[in-house]
Amino acid sequence: MNSIEDSTRETSSAASPTPDHPGASSEQRLSPRQTARPTDRDWFWIHIATLAAALLCLLYFTRNQWFNLDEWAMLTDRSLATDPVTALFAPHNEHWSTLVVLIYRSLFAVFGLHTYVPYLLALFAFHLLAAHFMWRILRRMHVSNAVATGLVGVFLILGAGWENLTAAFQLSLVGSLAAGLLAILLLSDPHGHDPKSSLARCAGSSVLLIASVMLSGVGITMIGVFVLFAVASRRILPGLLTVIAPIAAYGAWFLLWGKNNAVEAPPIKTAIDRVPEYVWTGLTGSIDAAIGLVGGGLIIVASIIVWVAVRGRPRVHPWTYALPLAAGSVLFLLLTALRRSHLGVETATASRYVYIVVLLMLPVVALGIDRLLSHAPTRRTVLTIGLIFLLSIQVAVLRFEANTWGSIEQEQRRRILATSELLSDGEPILNMVPAPRYSPNLQTSHLNEFAEAGRLPESDSDPADIMTAREYLQVSVDPDQIVATTAVLPALSSERGVELRQTSPSCRYVVPLSTMPRFNLTFDTPGAVSIMSDQQIQLDFTLASNDGSIRANVPRNLTILSGYQWLSVATGNVRLEFSGEIDSPFEICGLKD
């Protein structure tokens, strides 16, 4: 037996519900013991209920998420009105992203920046589809209903893959997976073998694989998985005919656009040398994250390798599904290593990669669990306890990460809207990027365009948000003076851990006396001071009102290059509260005597 339940699905597909026809009725008589257990149809609706419950949980956990990082590139640099060809076909971080651009520009045209929910719903739609398609694959493998539904249920709330569940832009990776899985399901459809049906399924799979590569580079992995599945399931000719169009489409795109926009990558020999470690780290680290036990991944991956080597039959059902998909996780990590290994082997366990590896490994893991528990007398208890344990870990991780990034993104939302207020008031601006760390593509010119087009939500910024916007927009370090000096010069004062040596009436030599010195630079009016340093230094400061009643929400870092630099402030009645480690002394001039 390969399943946990004493199911009737092996008797007659026409007489009992199947995973592909959950509504099929059964007329056969069942014993009292059999009727007490859920049927295939019951399990289908349990699976649908887990999808609905997961959607509600995801919407709740991501209630504070907002636009971040890559998303701004889709909203600021991909206007279809100015240069539609470049907007649609220029790569994003090497990925062919045409469908991502179309999705984002369509949502932006309707919803603007007023709400993030529609963007998240697009992500969740792809996520739920990927999970459902995987459930279908597991059922076609004859993995028991309980194992298939339980493991997919845990995957639906995979905290270990939190990036792909909290950032809408990750619909690019998730969508590629969903399209690829559906392409495999179409090719393997067990119902109907007439030529017209086969041709239609091959055409559908081809379109899906084209969509997969048009969403992200993960589509290349899915083409590889599709080919492996076609070979393993003895559908070689239909499989090869199916992938001609996707490969040709991607090749044409790469020659015309992709090859000219490649990001920095390690030398090929160096990358190849790093592949084994990168792939092994990605596999074991992903399982570690999925089960919440450090070191567990090594044991599980090693056990899977031994089991597959001894028992695996690549061209025998259900291995025809499990092995190609598991090989896909290795292929994905290999391809990623060739382009990203120079960033460190630890990037193999980035949560966005963990999501992909776990999904592709799920069939072989589910098959192993099903076989392992098939004869266990307490199989239901063991499976239930295991699933509750995994689910509790994943929910906790997802909640933590969503809350952490939600807090960051909400601060940035308020800062960006406060920036729009400053712009509408006509205040002087020294820096064009209000949120450089997490929204480097968004500039003040874009905010002006969004405001004119009515794309911005109503501002709910408070004085601290306005001060944070001033901190990033109205304080600048430049080689030249860009704010005129007034009659009221800035004042420098020490709080702790620093000595201020007067070198001339308007100059002070700042000498740190501790590892965390604190000093203030007060501007009653807009102005500038010069800074002289023998070496490059980093200064952290927080902008506050003169009386300290209003302070920016987050500190900002300034890089002071060696030589003379000008620190300019375009607003008055503020003070720069410097704190943090200072590497070397420096001189400030243009100060009040």
QUIJOJO-V508399 format. One record per backbone hydrogen bond with DSSP energy under -0.5 kcal/mol. CO is the residue of the C=O (numbers start at 1). NH is the residue of the N-H. Records with the same first field share a line. If there is no record, write none. Layout:
BEGIN
CO = NH / NH
END
This chain:
BEGIN
2 = 144
5 = 7
8 = 11 / 12
12 = 15 / 16
18 = 21
21 = 18 / 24
31 = 35
32 = 36
34 = 37
39 = 43
40 = 44
41 = 45
42 = 46
43 = 47
44 = 48
45 = 49
46 = 50
47 = 51
48 = 52
49 = 53
50 = 54
51 = 55
52 = 56
53 = 57
54 = 58
55 = 59
56 = 60
57 = 61
58 = 62
60 = 63
62 = 65
68 = 71
69 = 72
70 = 73 / 74
71 = 74 / 75
72 = 76
73 = 77
79 = 83
83 = 87
84 = 88
85 = 89
86 = 90
91 = 93
92 = 95
95 = 92 / 97
97 = 101
98 = 102
99 = 103
100 = 104
101 = 105
102 = 106
103 = 107
104 = 108
105 = 109
106 = 110
107 = 111 / 112
108 = 112
111 = 114
116 = 120
117 = 121
118 = 122
119 = 123
120 = 124
121 = 125
122 = 126
123 = 127
124 = 128
125 = 129
126 = 130
127 = 131
128 = 132
129 = 133
130 = 134
131 = 135
132 = 136
133 = 137
134 = 138
135 = 139
136 = 140
137 = 141
138 = 143
139 = 142
144 = 148
145 = 149
146 = 150
147 = 151
148 = 152
149 = 153
150 = 154
151 = 155
152 = 156
153 = 157
154 = 157
155 = 158
157 = 159
158 = 161
159 = 162
161 = 164
162 = 165 / 166
163 = 166 / 167
166 = 168
167 = 170
168 = 171
169 = 172
170 = 174
171 = 175
172 = 176
173 = 177
174 = 178
175 = 179
176 = 180
177 = 181
178 = 182
179 = 183
180 = 184
181 = 185
182 = 186
183 = 187
184 = 188
186 = 189
190 = 192
194 = 198
195 = 199
196 = 200
197 = 201
198 = 202
199 = 203
200 = 204
201 = 205
202 = 206
203 = 207
204 = 208
205 = 209
206 = 210
207 = 211
208 = 212
209 = 213
210 = 214
211 = 215
212 = 215 / 216 / 219
214 = 99 / 100
216 = 219
217 = 220 / 221
218 = 222
219 = 223
220 = 224
221 = 225
222 = 226
223 = 227
224 = 228
225 = 229
226 = 230
227 = 231
228 = 232
229 = 233
230 = 235
231 = 234
235 = 239
236 = 240
237 = 241
238 = 242
239 = 243
240 = 244
241 = 244 / 245
242 = 246
243 = 247
244 = 248
245 = 249
246 = 250
247 = 251
248 = 252
249 = 253
250 = 254
251 = 255
252 = 256
253 = 257 / 258
254 = 259
257 = 260
258 = 261
259 = 262
267 = 271
268 = 272
269 = 273
270 = 274
271 = 275
272 = 275 / 276
274 = 278
275 = 279
276 = 280
277 = 281
278 = 282
279 = 283
280 = 284
281 = 285
282 = 286
283 = 287
284 = 288
285 = 289
286 = 290
287 = 291
288 = 292 / 293
293 = 296 / 297
295 = 299
296 = 300
297 = 301
298 = 302
299 = 303
300 = 304
301 = 305
302 = 306
303 = 307
304 = 308
305 = 309
306 = 310
307 = 311 / 312
308 = 312
313 = 316
316 = 319 / 320
318 = 321 / 322
319 = 323 / 324
321 = 325
322 = 326
323 = 327
324 = 328
325 = 329
326 = 329 / 330
327 = 331
328 = 332
329 = 333
330 = 334
331 = 335
332 = 336
333 = 337
334 = 338
335 = 339
336 = 339 / 340
337 = 341
340 = 343
341 = 344
344 = 347
345 = 348
346 = 349
347 = 350
350 = 353 / 354
351 = 355
352 = 356
353 = 357
354 = 358
355 = 359
356 = 360
357 = 361
358 = 362
361 = 365
362 = 366
363 = 367
364 = 368
365 = 369
366 = 370
367 = 371
368 = 372
369 = 373
370 = 374
373 = 376
376 = 379
378 = 382
379 = 383
380 = 384
381 = 385
382 = 386
383 = 387
384 = 388
385 = 389
386 = 390
387 = 391
388 = 392
389 = 393
390 = 394
391 = 395
392 = 396
393 = 397
394 = 398
395 = 399
396 = 400
397 = 401
398 = 402
399 = 403
400 = 404
401 = 405
402 = 406
403 = 407
404 = 408
405 = 409
406 = 410
407 = 411
408 = 412
409 = 413
410 = 414
411 = 415
412 = 416
413 = 417
414 = 418
415 = 419
416 = 420
417 = 421
418 = 422
419 = 423
420 = 424
421 = 425
422 = 427
423 = 426
432 = 434 / 444
433 = 436
435 = 439
438 = 69
439 = 442
441 = 443
443 = 446 / 447
444 = 448
445 = 449
446 = 450
447 = 451
448 = 452
449 = 453
450 = 455 / 456
451 = 454
455 = 113
462 = 465 / 466
463 = 467
464 = 468 / 553
465 = 469
466 = 470
467 = 471
468 = 472
469 = 473
470 = 474
473 = 430 / 431
474 = 570
476 = 568
478 = 566
487 = 489
490 = 592
491 = 522
493 = 520
496 = 518
497 = 513 / 514
499 = 501 / 511
500 = 502
501 = 503 / 509
504 = 507
506 = 590 / 591
507 = 503 / 504
508 = 510 / 588
509 = 501 / 511
510 = 512 / 586
511 = 499
514 = 517
517 = 580
518 = 495 / 496
519 = 578
520 = 493
521 = 576
522 = 491 / 524
523 = 573 / 574
527 = 569
529 = 567
530 = 589
531 = 533 / 565
532 = 587
533 = 563
537 = 560
539 = 558
540 = 579
541 = 556
542 = 577
543 = 552
544 = 575
545 = 548
550 = 545
556 = 541
558 = 539 / 560
559 = 561
560 = 537
563 = 533
565 = 531
566 = 478 / 568
567 = 529
568 = 476
569 = 527
573 = 546
574 = 523
575 = 544 / 577
576 = 521 / 578
577 = 542
578 = 519
579 = 540
580 = 517
586 = 510
587 = 532
588 = 508
589 = 530
590 = 490
END
